Amino acid sequence: MILQLLIIILIQVLLLLLLLLLLLLLLLLLLLLLLLLLLLLLLLLLLLLLLLLLLLLLLLLLLLLLLLLLLLLLLLLLLLLLLLLLLLLLLLLLLLLLLLLLLLLLLLLLLLLLLLLLLLLLLLLLLLLLLLLQLQLLLLLLLLIIILIIIILILLKLTIIII
């Protein structure tokens, strides 16, 4: 009888340790996703700075072309063509940077969704841990561990695909 009680207590301790290990793994995944989110935000800021620098450079070029137009009346047609080409290039650059910004925003939204999913999984795991402590259901715990490992693998695969 005492041996059975000791075996049950040992199994419960091992199950608790396994659940704590899974909780730690989920927290590490959460931290990794937060780091990816910060990196994407930094990349977004760098792209915005690059956009501002390009706009300033193109504005300087346009001003220079306008001065040349005033100085060189004989080359008016050629300078107008260059001005139009520069405006076209500016529009193309703006469109490209807007597309990049939209893509980064979509990636940020996906990462936020993954973070929310991980938080929900963490809460579910805590609730099931409380249930296991009260009901001592070994089969439910094993099933939960298998499901959690499958979900973590799917999330890792999704983050790798997204990145």
DAKA-V887496 format. One line per field, one symbol per residue. ss: DSSP state (2 for helix, 1 for strand, 0 for the rest). phi: phi as a letter, one per 30 degrees, with the letter a starting at -180 (. if undefined). psi: psi as a letter, one per 20 degrees, with the letter a starting at -180 (. if undefined). A space follows every 10 residues. Layout:
BEGIN
ss=???
phi=???
psi=???
END
This chain:
BEGIN
ss=0222222222 2222222222 2222222222 2222222222 2222222222 2222222222 2222222222 2022222222 2222222222 2222222222 2222222222 2222222222 2222222222 2222200222 2222222222 2222222222 220
phi=.ddddddddd dddddddddd dddddddddd dddddddddd dddddddddd dddddddddd dddddddddd dcddcddddd dddddddddd dddddddddd dddddddddd dddddddddd dddddddddd ddddchcddd dddddddddd dddddddddd ddd
psi=ghggghgggg gggggggghh ghgggghghg hghhghghhh gghghhhggh ggghggghhg hhgghhhhgh hnhhkggghh ghghhhhghg gggggghhgg ggghhghggg hhghghghgh hggghgghgg hhhgiloghh gggggggggg gggggggghg gg.
END
